[in-house]
Amino acid sequence: MSAALVKVAKQFDALVAALPPSEGGEKAQLRRITELQAENDSVGQELQKQLEVAVKELKQVQELFSQAADNCLNLKKPD
C-alpha cells in the first residue's frame, strides 16, 4: 500500500515537473486566455465564411451536374 502511494506521488511529481512554467502570474494567464478567445472567435468567423462559400459552390456544382445529367439523358436515342 505504501509502495503504491510512493509510486503515485512520484508520478504526480513527474507530471508537475513536466508542466510549462507559469509566466507572469494569474493576470498574464487571464490576458492570454482573452487573447486566445479573441483569436478563436476570429478564426471561427473566417471558417464560417469559408463554409458559406463552399456550400454555395456545392449547390452550383450540383446544379451543373443535374443539367449535364439531363442533357445526357436527352441525347440518348429511344430503344
N, C-alpha and C positions, 0 to 999 in steps of 0.2 A: 504494500500500500504506500509506504513512504517512498519507495523507489519510483513508483508511478507518479507521485506528486513532484518529486525532484525532476523527473523527465519532462513533465508538463511545464514546470517552472522554467526549465532550460529552453524549451520550445518557445515559450512566451517571451523570454529574454531575447532569443534569436529573432523573433518577429519584430519586437520593438526596435532592436538594433538595425533591422533592415528598413525601417521607415525612414523616409527622407527627413532631413532636419527641418524644424519649423522656422520659417524665416519671417521676422518682423512681428510675430505675435498674432493675437486674435484679430486685431483691426486689419492687418495686412491680409490675413486669410479671408476675412469677410469682403474686403475690397476686391481681392482676386476672384472670389465666388461671384460677385456682382459683375465683374468684367466678363467672366466666362458665361454667365447667364445672358448678358447682352450679345456676346458673340454667338451664342447658341440661337438666340432669337433671330439674329440677322441671317445666319445660315439657314435656319428653318424657313424664313420668308423667301429666301432665294430658291430653296428647294421646292417650295410651294409654287413659285412662278414657273420653274422648270417643269414641274408636274403638269401644270395647266397647259403649257405649250406642248408637252408630249401628248396629252390627251387630245388636243386639237389636231395634232399631226396624225395620231392614230385614227381619228374619225375621218380625216381626209384620205388616208390610205385605204381604210375600209370602204369608203365610198368609191374610190377609184377601182378597187378590186371588184366591187359589186358591178360597176359599169363594165369592166373588162370581161367579167364572167357572163354578163348579159349579152355583150357583143359576141362572145364566142358561141354562146348557145344560139344566137340568132343567125350565125353563119353556117351552122350545121344544116345539111340538107335533110329533109324528112326521109325516113326509110321507106 
